[in-house]
Amino acid sequence: MTKEMDIKQIQELIKFVSKSGVNEVAIEQGEFKITIKTNQAPTFVQATIPANPIQSSIAEVVPPSITSSAPLSSASVNAVSVEDSSKYITIKSPMIGTFYRSNSPDKPSFVNVGDDIQSGQVLCIIEAMKLFNEIESEFSGKIVKILVENATPVEYDQPLFLIESV
């Protein structure tokens, strides 16, 4: 069942795109298609990953929109070294929105580090334009790392999870 966008939703999308700094967004819902392009100069984000993680097994999570090297509050996840990450499957965000690990703050997370998952299993929700989109795994495996903190904005194609294939 597809729901076409009304003019108010399209206007909200245009405002969101202009504020986010992206140059182009294309959305398809059934036979309805919309592409929004801006005349803004491309935004480039540079991120560096240390070759050897700090002595502890914890690394700071920094959203791609932040380019300073200042650490964030206490948001942290288990670190996986760069050399090891090549053997993992990366689940990426299919859209721009806000990442949520559960249906609501009082519900448990869909998945946690160390969980075994199956293809088609819901991993998270991404809210875009007041629509909550369940993101399902295309692979079976084990969650090795969650790359995004709960309730934070994500970009299109931003890595969300590292999965160890079984």
Secondary structure as UniProt FT lines:
FT   HELIX           7..20
FT   STRAND          24..29
FT   TURN            30..31
FT   STRAND          32..37
FT   STRAND          58..60
FT   TURN            64..65
FT   STRAND          76..78
FT   HELIX           82..85
FT   TURN            86..87
FT   STRAND          89..92
FT   STRAND          97..100
FT   TURN            105..106
FT   TURN            113..114
FT   STRAND          116..117
FT   TURN            119..120
FT   STRAND          122..128
FT   TURN            129..130
FT   STRAND          131..136
FT   STRAND          141..146
FT   TURN            150..151
FT   STRAND          152..154
FT   TURN            156..157
FT   STRAND          159..165
//
